[in-house]
């Protein structure tokens, strides 16, 4: 009798312990089963759609009086941003979609009109297949659309001469037209220029946690620039007039590389970094680009390489407010053969709708 009781207690002891502590397992085999069940539940929970939608507003005001080198008056800046995301996960398949819209208008002395200082719409869609044996590695296909939402114009406080497409007379002198002060010169229409990019290749996400989510992609890419007969300022500071060039449609095919990293360093400090390059081995022969300073024609894969750099560092001040530094640096030689750089320090009020 005592032997049977001892045997029964030996069987019931681990069961009682497991009832008190769900993490307790009696042996390695049972532990392995529990881990597999937990992993299956996590994978099942990860499948499905993940939606997000954030709307942000920013406003800044500064006033200067009697400051050397600065026009007297008040500078206003008002803008908004929409950031949306939709991600679908189904087993080894992942489909990422994002929409980023930014628009800012600024009024600064001596002009009183509000002129757009930032205008960007970017739509991305990327499909990834995670290899079963190496889930952080696999093939991908990506589509990206980038454009400006509103028309562009050139507006100056004083009269200024400008030259279109390097026009000269019979003696080689530049043909100039005067733009009256406070009179807008229409340059581009809405959604012009329209940049389309398609890419296929392989990706790697070797690190994925809250601190850093790193993704590297390498493959072939094609880019199309679609215009509507608009123009762009390509000013050479060495000349006493403003250079304006006509936009042209173009196509490029080449090698695309992208590196992106994002994460949270602390509960209040977040960051996001992106570097994308497209080095063409084919460019539409009807298009060309010239260096704005030397006038020499750009040719060759390296000189015609497209570069897109983005960076954002945010400090969360409250649940709905943050202080963000945003950097955008683009080199699109067939649009403007010079770097397009925008820096912004914004106090944002954002609201999560999804």
Secondary structure as GFF3:
##gff-version 3
##sequence-region A 1 354
A	DSSP	alpha_helix	2	20	.	.	.	ID=ss1
A	DSSP	alpha_helix	28	46	.	.	.	ID=ss2
A	DSSP	beta_strand	48	64	.	.	.	ID=ss3
A	DSSP	beta_strand	73	90	.	.	.	ID=ss4
A	DSSP	beta_strand	93	107	.	.	.	ID=ss5
A	DSSP	beta_strand	115	129	.	.	.	ID=ss6
A	DSSP	beta_strand	137	147	.	.	.	ID=ss7
A	DSSP	beta_strand	152	154	.	.	.	ID=ss8
A	DSSP	beta_strand	160	164	.	.	.	ID=ss9
A	DSSP	beta_strand	177	179	.	.	.	ID=ss10
A	DSSP	beta_strand	185	188	.	.	.	ID=ss11
A	DSSP	beta_strand	194	208	.	.	.	ID=ss12
A	DSSP	beta_strand	213	226	.	.	.	ID=ss13
A	DSSP	beta_strand	231	233	.	.	.	ID=ss14
A	DSSP	beta_strand	242	246	.	.	.	ID=ss15
A	DSSP	beta_strand	250	264	.	.	.	ID=ss16
A	DSSP	beta_strand	269	283	.	.	.	ID=ss17
A	DSSP	beta_strand	289	290	.	.	.	ID=ss18
A	DSSP	beta_strand	297	298	.	.	.	ID=ss19
A	DSSP	beta_strand	306	316	.	.	.	ID=ss20
A	DSSP	beta_strand	321	332	.	.	.	ID=ss21
A	DSSP	beta_strand	336	352	.	.	.	ID=ss22
###
